[in-house]
């Protein structure tokens, strides 16, 4: 346990931020699971909607410092490559 009041406050802030970031990442994971199911079913229309929603969520995560910019861009690129490979 921290001894100084500033360290106690920093611990409190870290716990709050960690909980918020985990919730955002869980939402991204949920969307990704839906996309994987749609990829397996080759539902092109549903994939487009889910991809847009997932990209928007990724961009918001970057804006909120949950994900790094390059990480989000790499994940989006890989996802779109899989979607575009479906004919």
SEMILO-263824 format. One record per atom (N, C-alpha, C): residue in three letters; x, y, z. Coordinates in Angstrom, 2 decimals. Layout:
! SEMILO-263824
NODE   rest         x         y         z
NODE    ALA         X         Y         Z
...
! end
This chain:
! SEMILO-263824
NODE   rest         x         y         z
NODE    UNK      0.84     -1.19      0.00
NODE    UNK      0.00      0.00      0.00
NODE    UNK      0.88      1.24      0.00
NODE    UNK      0.45      2.26     -0.73
NODE    UNK      1.20      3.51     -0.74
NODE    UNK      1.05      4.24      0.60
NODE    UNK      2.08      4.99      0.92
NODE    UNK      2.08      5.71      2.19
NODE    UNK      1.67      7.18      2.02
NODE    UNK      2.11      7.80      0.95
NODE    UNK      1.84      9.22      0.75
NODE    UNK      0.47      9.43      0.13
NODE    UNK     -0.11     10.59      0.43
NODE    UNK     -1.47     10.86     -0.05
NODE    UNK     -1.50     10.95     -1.58
NODE    UNK     -0.44     11.47     -2.18
NODE    UNK     -0.39     11.56     -3.64
NODE    UNK     -0.35     10.17     -4.26
NODE    UNK      0.37      9.27     -3.62
NODE    UNK      0.45      7.89     -4.13
NODE    UNK     -0.88      7.17     -3.97
NODE    UNK     -1.57      7.47     -2.88
NODE    UNK     -2.90      6.88     -2.66
NODE    UNK     -3.86      7.34     -3.74
NODE    UNK     -3.81      8.64     -4.04
NODE    UNK     -4.66      9.19     -5.09
NODE    UNK     -4.31      8.59     -6.45
NODE    UNK     -3.03      8.44     -6.74
NODE    UNK     -2.59      7.86     -8.02
NODE    UNK     -3.09      6.42     -8.15
NODE    UNK     -3.06      5.68     -7.07
NODE    UNK     -3.56      4.30     -7.09
NODE    UNK     -5.06      4.28     -7.37
NODE    UNK     -5.79      5.20     -6.74
NODE    UNK     -7.23      5.31     -6.97
NODE    UNK     -7.52      5.61     -8.44
NODE    UNK     -6.77      6.55     -9.01
NODE    UNK     -6.96      6.93    -10.41
NODE    UNK     -6.63      5.77    -11.34
NODE    UNK     -5.58      5.05    -11.03
NODE    UNK     -5.17      3.92    -11.86
NODE    UNK     -6.22      2.83    -11.88
NODE    UNK     -6.79      2.55    -10.71
NODE    UNK     -7.84      1.52    -10.63
NODE    UNK     -9.05      1.93    -11.46
NODE    UNK     -9.43      3.19    -11.38
NODE    UNK    -10.59      3.69    -12.13
NODE    UNK    -10.33      3.62    -13.64
NODE    UNK     -9.13      4.06    -14.06
NODE    UNK     -8.79      4.04    -15.48
NODE    UNK     -8.70      2.61    -16.00
NODE    UNK     -8.13      1.71    -15.21
NODE    UNK     -8.00      0.31    -15.62
NODE    UNK     -9.38     -0.31    -15.84
NODE    UNK    -10.31     -0.02    -14.94
NODE    UNK    -11.66     -0.56    -15.08
NODE    UNK    -12.32     -0.03    -16.35
NODE    UNK    -12.13      1.26    -16.62
NODE    UNK    -12.72      1.86    -17.82
NODE    UNK    -12.12      1.25    -19.08
NODE    UNK    -10.80      1.08    -19.09
NODE    UNK    -10.13      0.52    -20.26
NODE    UNK    -10.54     -0.93    -20.50
NODE    UNK    -10.69     -1.70    -19.43
NODE    UNK    -11.11     -3.09    -19.58
NODE    UNK    -12.51     -3.18    -20.17
NODE    UNK    -13.38     -2.27    -19.78
NODE    UNK    -14.75     -2.26    -20.31
NODE    UNK    -14.74     -1.95    -21.80
NODE    UNK    -13.91     -0.99    -22.21
NODE    UNK    -13.82     -0.63    -23.62
NODE    UNK    -13.24     -1.79    -24.43
NODE    UNK    -12.19     -2.42    -23.92
NODE    UNK    -11.58     -3.56    -24.62
NODE    UNK    -12.54     -4.74    -24.70
NODE    UNK    -13.35     -4.94    -23.67
NODE    UNK    -14.34     -6.02    -23.70
NODE    UNK    -15.36     -5.77    -24.80
NODE    UNK    -15.75     -4.51    -24.98
NODE    UNK    -16.68     -4.16    -26.06
NODE    UNK    -16.07     -4.43    -27.42
NODE    UNK    -14.79     -4.12    -27.58
NODE    UNK    -14.10     -4.41    -28.84
NODE    UNK    -14.04     -5.91    -29.09
NODE    UNK    -13.77     -6.67    -28.05
NODE    UNK    -13.70     -8.13    -28.20
NODE    UNK    -15.06     -8.71    -28.58
NODE    UNK    -16.12     -8.17    -27.99
NODE    UNK    -17.46     -8.64    -28.32
NODE    UNK    -17.78     -8.39    -29.79
NODE    UNK    -17.45     -7.19    -30.27
NODE    UNK    -17.68     -6.88    -31.67
NODE    UNK    -16.84     -7.79    -32.57
NODE    UNK    -15.61     -8.06    -32.16
NODE    UNK    -14.76     -8.92    -32.98
NODE    UNK    -15.31    -10.34    -33.06
NODE    UNK    -15.87    -10.84    -31.97
NODE    UNK    -16.49    -12.17    -31.99
NODE    UNK    -17.67    -12.20    -32.96
NODE    UNK    -18.46    -11.13    -32.99
NODE    UNK    -19.58    -11.05    -33.94
NODE    UNK    -19.06    -11.05    -35.37
NODE    UNK    -17.96    -10.34    -35.60
NODE    UNK    -17.39    -10.27    -36.94
NODE    UNK    -16.86    -11.63    -37.37
NODE    UNK    -16.23    -12.35    -36.45
NODE    UNK    -15.71    -13.69    -36.77
NODE    UNK    -16.85    -14.63    -37.14
NODE    UNK    -17.97    -14.54    -36.42
NODE    UNK    -19.13    -15.37    -36.78
NODE    UNK    -19.66    -15.01    -38.15
NODE    UNK    -19.72    -13.71    -38.45
NODE    UNK    -20.19    -13.27    -39.76
NODE    UNK    -19.22    -13.69    -40.86
NODE    UNK    -17.93    -13.69    -40.56
NODE    UNK    -16.94    -14.16    -41.54
NODE    UNK    -17.14    -15.63    -41.85
NODE    UNK    -17.43    -16.41    -40.82
NODE    UNK    -17.65    -17.84    -41.02
NODE    UNK    -18.91    -18.08    -41.85
NODE    UNK    -19.92    -17.23    -41.64
NODE    UNK    -21.17    -17.38    -42.38
NODE    UNK    -21.11    -16.69    -43.75
NODE    UNK    -20.04    -15.92    -43.98
NODE    UNK    -19.85    -15.16    -45.23
NODE    UNK    -21.03    -14.23    -45.51
NODE    UNK    -21.51    -13.57    -44.47
NODE    UNK    -22.59    -12.60    -44.59
NODE    UNK    -21.98    -11.23    -44.89
NODE    UNK    -21.87    -10.90    -46.17
NODE    UNK    -21.16     -9.70    -46.61
NODE    UNK    -21.82     -8.41    -46.10
NODE    UNK    -23.15     -8.34    -46.16
NODE    UNK    -23.85     -7.12    -45.74
NODE    UNK    -23.66     -6.87    -44.24
NODE    UNK    -23.82     -7.92    -43.46
NODE    UNK    -23.66     -7.79    -42.01
NODE    UNK    -22.21     -7.45    -41.66
NODE    UNK    -21.28     -8.02    -42.41
NODE    UNK    -19.86     -7.74    -42.16
NODE    UNK    -19.53     -6.27    -42.35
NODE    UNK    -20.08     -5.67    -43.38
NODE    UNK    -19.81     -4.25    -43.64
NODE    UNK    -20.29     -3.39    -42.48
NODE    UNK    -21.50     -3.68    -41.98
NODE    UNK    -22.05     -2.91    -40.85
NODE    UNK    -21.19     -3.09    -39.60
NODE    UNK    -20.85     -4.34    -39.31
NODE    UNK    -20.05     -4.63    -38.12
NODE    UNK    -18.65     -4.03    -38.23
NODE    UNK    -18.09     -4.04    -39.43
NODE    UNK    -16.74     -3.50    -39.62
NODE    UNK    -16.71     -2.01    -39.35
NODE    UNK    -17.72     -1.31    -39.85
NODE    UNK    -17.80      0.14    -39.61
NODE    UNK    -17.94      0.43    -38.13
NODE    UNK    -18.79     -0.35    -37.47
NODE    UNK    -19.00     -0.17    -36.03
NODE    UNK    -17.72     -0.47    -35.25
NODE    UNK    -17.00     -1.53    -35.64
NODE    UNK    -15.78     -1.91    -34.96
NODE    UNK    -14.68     -0.88    -35.18
NODE    UNK    -14.57     -0.36    -36.41
NODE    UNK    -13.56      0.67    -36.69
NODE    UNK    -13.83      1.94    -35.89
NODE    UNK    -15.09      2.28    -35.77
NODE    UNK    -15.46      3.46    -34.98
NODE    UNK    -15.07      3.26    -33.51
NODE    UNK    -15.33      2.05    -33.00
NODE    UNK    -14.98      1.75    -31.61
NODE    UNK    -13.46      1.77    -31.42
NODE    UNK    -12.72      1.27    -32.40
NODE    UNK    -11.25      1.31    -32.33
NODE    UNK    -10.74      2.74    -32.30
NODE    UNK    -11.30      3.59    -33.14
NODE    UNK    -10.88      4.98    -33.18
NODE    UNK    -11.17      5.69    -31.87
NODE    UNK    -12.31      5.37    -31.27
NODE    UNK    -12.63      5.96    -29.97
NODE    UNK    -11.67      5.46    -28.89
NODE    UNK    -11.28      4.19    -28.99
NODE    UNK    -10.33      3.64    -28.03
NODE    UNK     -8.97      4.33    -28.15
NODE    UNK     -8.58      4.65    -29.38
NODE    UNK     -7.32      5.37    -29.59
NODE    UNK     -7.43      6.77    -29.01
NODE    UNK     -8.55      7.40    -29.24
NODE    UNK     -8.76      8.76    -28.74
NODE    UNK     -8.71      8.79    -27.21
NODE    UNK     -9.18      7.73    -26.57
NODE    UNK     -9.20      7.67    -25.11
NODE    UNK     -7.96      7.02    -24.52
NODE    UNK     -6.91      6.82    -25.34
NODE    UNK     -5.64      6.23    -24.89
NODE    UNK     -5.79      4.81    -24.36
NODE    UNK     -6.76      4.07    -24.90
NODE    UNK     -6.92      2.66    -24.52
NODE    UNK     -6.03      1.80    -25.42
NODE    UNK     -5.99      2.15    -26.69
NODE    UNK     -5.13      1.47    -27.66
NODE    UNK     -4.17      2.48    -28.26
NODE    UNK     -3.01      1.97    -28.72
NODE    UNK     -2.09      2.84    -29.44
NODE    UNK     -2.59      2.97    -30.88
NODE    UNK     -2.25      4.09    -31.50
NODE    UNK     -2.75      4.39    -32.84
NODE    UNK     -2.33      3.33    -33.86
NODE    UNK     -1.06      2.95    -33.83
NODE    UNK     -0.57      1.99    -34.81
NODE    UNK     -1.18      0.61    -34.60
NODE    UNK     -1.43      0.25    -33.34
NODE    UNK     -2.05     -1.04    -33.04
NODE    UNK     -3.45     -1.10    -33.63
NODE    UNK     -4.21     -0.03    -33.43
NODE    UNK     -5.58      0.03    -33.97
NODE    UNK     -5.56     -0.01    -35.49
NODE    UNK     -4.64      0.73    -36.10
NODE    UNK     -4.55      0.74    -37.56
NODE    UNK     -4.19     -0.63    -38.10
NODE    UNK     -3.29     -1.34    -37.41
NODE    UNK     -2.90     -2.68    -37.84
NODE    UNK     -4.07     -3.65    -37.75
NODE    UNK     -4.83     -3.57    -36.64
NODE    UNK     -5.98     -4.46    -36.47
NODE    UNK     -7.04     -4.17    -37.52
NODE    UNK     -7.29     -2.89    -37.81
NODE    UNK     -8.28     -2.53    -38.82
NODE    UNK     -7.86     -3.02    -40.19
NODE    UNK     -6.57     -2.90    -40.50
NODE    UNK     -6.06     -3.33    -41.79
NODE    UNK     -6.23     -4.84    -41.97
NODE    UNK     -5.90     -5.60    -40.94
NODE    UNK     -6.04     -7.06    -41.02
NODE    UNK     -7.49     -7.47    -41.16
NODE    UNK     -8.37     -6.78    -40.45
NODE    UNK     -9.79     -7.10    -40.54
NODE    UNK    -10.32     -6.84    -41.95
NODE    UNK     -9.98     -5.68    -42.51
NODE    UNK    -10.47     -5.35    -43.84
NODE    UNK     -9.90     -6.28    -44.89
NODE    UNK     -8.69     -6.76    -44.72
NODE    UNK     -8.12     -7.71    -45.66
NODE    UNK     -8.92     -9.01    -45.65
NODE    UNK     -9.33     -9.46    -44.45
NODE    UNK    -10.14    -10.67    -44.37
NODE    UNK    -11.51    -10.47    -45.00
NODE    UNK    -12.11     -9.30    -44.76
NODE    UNK    -13.44     -9.03    -45.31
NODE    UNK    -13.38     -8.93    -46.83
NODE    UNK    -12.37     -8.24    -47.34
NODE    UNK    -12.26     -8.06    -48.79
NODE    UNK    -11.89     -9.36    -49.50
NODE    UNK    -11.34    -10.32    -48.78
NODE    UNK    -10.97    -11.60    -49.39
NODE    UNK    -12.21    -12.47    -49.67
NODE    UNK    -13.32    -12.16    -48.99
NODE    UNK    -14.53    -12.92    -49.21
NODE    UNK    -15.21    -12.46    -50.51
NODE    UNK    -15.53    -13.39    -51.34
NODE    UNK    -16.19    -13.06    -52.62
NODE    UNK    -17.54    -13.71    -52.69
! end
